[in-house]
Amino acid sequence: MSVAGESGGRAQQMRAKAQELKEAAERATDPQERQKLQEKARRMQEQSEQEIRKGSQGLDPMK
């Protein structure tokens, strides 16, 4: 598997986990727990976007 493919797969897993965290935050009744889950989901989403950017740079032979 290529580096781009590995990064894409990892990013997809991270996005799925971020979505799970967002859903858990929506169900949380404790405001502090909700905020903690939302923040964790946001960080994971950002990481997945970084993985996508890293992977897409590997696809462009001009870079």
C-alpha positions in Angstrom: 0.0 0.0 0.0 1.3 3.5 -0.8 1.9 6.2 1.8 -1.0 8.2 0.4 -3.3 5.1 0.7 -2.2 4.5 4.3 -2.7 8.2 5.2 -6.1 8.1 3.5 -7.2 5.0 5.4 -5.9 6.4 8.7 -7.7 9.7 8.0 -10.9 7.9 7.3 -10.7 6.0 10.6 -10.0 9.2 12.4 -13.0 10.9 10.8 -15.2 8.0 11.8 -14.0 8.2 15.4 -14.5 11.9 15.4 -18.1 11.4 14.3 -18.6 8.8 17.1 -17.3 11.3 19.6 -19.6 14.1 18.3 -22.6 11.7 18.7 -21.5 10.8 22.2 -21.3 14.5 23.0 -24.8 15.0 21.8 -26.0 12.3 24.1 -24.0 13.4 27.1 -26.1 15.0 29.9 -23.2 16.5 31.8 -22.1 19.8 30.3 -18.5 19.3 31.1 -18.4 15.8 29.6 -20.2 17.1 26.5 -17.6 19.9 26.1 -14.7 17.4 26.6 -16.1 15.1 24.0 -16.7 17.9 21.5 -13.2 19.2 21.9 -11.7 15.7 21.5 -13.8 15.3 18.3 -12.6 18.6 17.0 -9.0 17.7 17.5 -9.4 14.3 15.9 -11.1 16.0 12.9 -8.2 18.4 12.5 -5.7 15.5 12.7 -7.6 13.6 10.0 -7.5 16.7 7.8 -3.7 17.0 8.3 -3.4 13.3 7.3 -5.4 14.0 4.1 -3.1 16.9 3.3 0.0 14.9 3.9 -1.3 12.1 1.8 -2.3 14.3 -1.1 1.1 15.9 -1.2 2.6 12.5 -1.9 0.3 12.1 -5.0 1.6 15.2 -6.8 4.9 14.4 -8.6 5.5 18.1 -9.1 6.0 18.7 -5.4 
